[in-house]
Amino acid sequence: MTHVSSLASKLQTAISSSSGAYHSNYTSWVSSWNIQSSRQATFNNTEAITTAFAQESNEYVCTYVLSDPRGPNSYNGAELFGAYTEGAVPIVEISLARAAVRLAAWLNLIFAGKTGF
């Protein structure tokens, strides 16, 4: 549990601190939604928004997961560790940070009527 709260604190600082790694990007993670302050607008855009999120994640599959020159099956049956796993850490961290900001925006929209971003 301490690893999780440590990671959460690290990501919170990276997002909210003016010198944080994600501070200059986090508003763009929700601004492309083109949502209004009305809940109806949110429900109308849900499919487009989730499709955009899936495409964003799929880019990591294409650029990192399947980047081995031996082809997409090169990892079948292999244990993934070392350099491959270490290289995935920044991808996991930014993905978690994006998800956290987007979840916060959705919850703000549901309960306050605006994203807060």
C-alpha positions in Angstrom: 0.0 0.0 0.0 2.9 2.4 0.6 4.0 2.0 -3.0 0.6 3.0 -4.2 0.3 6.1 -2.0 3.9 7.0 -2.9 3.1 6.8 -6.6 -0.2 8.8 -6.0 1.7 11.5 -4.2 4.4 11.6 -6.9 1.7 12.0 -9.6 -0.2 14.6 -7.7 2.9 16.7 -7.4 3.8 16.2 -11.1 0.3 17.4 -12.0 -0.4 20.2 -9.5 3.1 21.7 -8.8 4.0 24.5 -11.1 7.3 22.8 -11.7 5.7 19.3 -12.1 6.4 17.2 -15.2 2.7 17.2 -16.2 1.6 20.6 -15.0 1.8 22.3 -18.4 -0.1 19.4 -20.0 -2.9 18.4 -17.7 -5.5 20.9 -18.9 -5.0 19.6 -22.5 -6.0 16.2 -21.3 -9.6 17.4 -20.8 -9.9 20.4 -23.0 -10.2 18.3 -26.2 -13.4 16.9 -24.8 -15.3 20.0 -26.0 -17.8 19.6 -23.2 -20.1 22.2 -21.9 -21.1 22.6 -18.2 -24.3 20.7 -18.9 -24.6 17.1 -18.1 -26.4 16.4 -21.3 -23.4 17.5 -23.3 -21.3 15.0 -21.4 -23.6 12.1 -22.2 -23.7 13.1 -25.9 -19.9 13.1 -26.2 -19.2 9.9 -24.2 -18.6 7.7 -27.2 -16.3 10.1 -28.9 -14.4 10.8 -25.7 -13.9 7.1 -24.8 -12.8 6.4 -28.4 -10.2 9.1 -28.2 -8.9 7.7 -24.9 -8.7 4.2 -26.5 -6.8 5.5 -29.5 -4.4 7.4 -27.3 -3.6 4.2 -25.4 -3.4 2.2 -28.5 -0.6 4.5 -29.7 1.5 3.1 -26.8 0.8 -0.4 -28.0 2.1 0.5 -31.5 5.1 2.6 -30.4 6.3 0.7 -27.4 4.7 -2.7 -26.8 5.0 -3.9 -30.4 8.3 -2.0 -31.2 10.5 -5.1 -31.0 12.1 -5.5 -34.5 11.5 -9.3 -34.3 7.8 -8.7 -34.6 4.6 -8.6 -32.5 5.0 -12.3 -31.4 8.5 -11.8 -30.0 7.1 -11.5 -26.4 4.9 -14.6 -26.5 5.8 -16.8 -23.6 8.5 -14.5 -22.4 8.8 -12.9 -19.0 9.0 -9.2 -19.3 11.5 -7.6 -17.1 14.6 -5.4 -17.1 14.9 -2.7 -19.7 11.5 -3.4 -21.3 9.7 -3.0 -17.9 11.8 0.0 -16.9 11.0 1.6 -20.3 7.2 1.1 -19.7 7.3 2.9 -16.3 7.0 6.4 -17.8 4.1 5.3 -20.0 2.3 3.8 -17.0 2.8 6.9 -15.0 1.5 9.4 -17.6 -1.4 7.1 -18.3 -2.3 7.0 -14.6 -1.9 10.8 -14.4 -4.2 11.3 -17.4 -6.8 8.9 -16.0 -6.7 10.7 -12.6 -7.2 14.2 -14.2 -10.0 12.9 -16.4 -11.7 11.1 -13.6 -11.5 14.3 -11.5 -13.0 16.3 -14.4 -15.9 13.8 -14.8 -16.6 13.8 -11.1 -16.5 17.6 -11.0 -18.8 17.8 -13.9 -21.3 15.3 -12.4 -21.3 16.9 -8.9 -20.5 20.6 -9.6 -21.7 21.0 -13.2 -18.3 22.0 -14.6 -15.0 20.2 -15.0 -13.0 22.7 -12.9 -10.3 22.9 -15.6 
